[in-house]
């Protein structure tokens, strides 16, 4: 009996404890996850948001401290977006330093071949192989302060010093140039001038274009933020739905 009395008294003391002393669920989330729950798109939303951030990881795994976007995660998402009838449009948000060339081109080709309207927006940076990804969508935006670095293809690590290595790099570079010029308004000559310009980048050749410069060159369609991108995507969705209705009639 005495033990039960002591236990009950202890429980009553815990209940009487002020709420300020008890950690809230919000504080627990911050302590465990470092953030609270962020707002998500509504379940019935017709738009899917795809983020490509950090470094595009391809065939080689990058160090764990690197922020990466793995192409084996992105490709299944794009297949699912194409198959899902509830998704009518795709918004691609980029803040990437580039990465694996073949992985970036694979993502770019899949974005370009989607049958649903797509809009991309470069926030912060869309460097290197991020350039083809940005221009692969139906319409592209860039933030006023965002930058895009255009430079020749480079290899890291052990390189065999033979003419075949240079030819391989040259062909890979041609693939990037052809894709970018096909899916944007920039000419091949102007894009090559930006790619091989000297003195624009420290210890390298290439060009760093900022906001309006990317639009003026024809690389990106418009300077704008998330609001303009969402508005444009909704316009493209309505346009496509209107064309489908006319075909049915």
LINURVEN-V550193 format. One record per backbone hydrogen bond with DSSP energy under -0.5 kcal/mol. CO is the residue of the C=O (numbers start at 1). NH is the residue of the N-H. Records with the same first field share a line. If there is no record, write none. Layout:
BEGIN
CO: NH / NH
END
This chain:
BEGIN
1: 5
2: 6
3: 7
4: 8
5: 9
6: 10
7: 11
8: 12
9: 13
10: 14
11: 15
12: 16
13: 17
14: 17
18: 21
19: 22
21: 23
24: 28
25: 29
26: 30
27: 31
28: 32
29: 33 / 34 / 35
30: 34
42: 45
46: 88 / 89
48: 50 / 91
50: 93
51: 53
52: 95
54: 97 / 98
55: 57 / 69
56: 100
57: 71
63: 66
66: 68
67: 55
69: 57
70: 73 / 74
71: 75
73: 77
74: 78
75: 79
76: 80
77: 81
78: 82
79: 83
80: 84
83: 85
84: 87
86: 88
88: 117
89: 48
90: 92 / 119
91: 50 / 93
92: 94 / 121
93: 52
94: 123
95: 54
96: 127
98: 56
100: 104
101: 105
102: 106
103: 107
104: 108
105: 109
106: 110
107: 111
108: 112
109: 113
111: 114
117: 90
118: 138 / 139
119: 92
120: 141
121: 94 / 123
122: 143
123: 125
124: 147
125: 96
127: 130
128: 131
129: 133
130: 134
131: 135
132: 136
134: 137
139: 120
140: 222
141: 122
142: 224
143: 146
146: 211
147: 126
148: 150 / 209
149: 128 / 151
150: 207
159: 161
160: 162
162: 165 / 166
163: 167
164: 168
165: 169
166: 170
167: 171
168: 172
169: 173
170: 174
171: 175
172: 176
173: 177
174: 178
175: 179
176: 180
177: 181
178: 182
179: 183
187: 191
188: 192
189: 193
190: 194
191: 195
192: 196
193: 197
195: 152
197: 206
201: 204
204: 199 / 201
207: 150 / 209
209: 148
210: 213
211: 214 / 215
212: 216
213: 217
214: 219 / 220
215: 218
218: 185 / 186
222: 142
225: 229
226: 230
227: 231
228: 232
229: 233
230: 234
231: 235
232: 236
233: 237
234: 238
235: 239
236: 240
237: 241
238: 242
239: 243
240: 244
241: 245
242: 246
243: 247
244: 248
245: 249
END
